[in-house]
Amino acid sequence: MIKGIPLAILIDLGATYSFISLSTLEKCGLASHVQNDFSQVEMASGRKQTIGLLVKNYIMNLGGMVTKVKLYSTTLDEYDVIIGMD
């Protein structure tokens, strides 16, 4: 959950970074910033996608495990959030 909104979250041990869908970013009303880390990422499917805004240092409770994540916004098909190894 983010701000009490239930979400579909994938913990992906093969993902280098963590991501949030553009629609989820808007729905949850998270504060985001322009990022200059990179402009594209290659997804597991091999498709390259544009990366947008960044949610810095967001603290998430994943069913009792609390972690701080940086969430890069992009288009996600099946999940609202992907938690990677960063």
Secondary structure, DSSP 4 states (H G I P E B T S, - for coil): -BTTB---EEE-TT-SSEEEEHHHHHHHT---B---S-SEEE-TTS-EEE---EEEEEEEEETTEEEEEEEEEE--SS-SEEE---
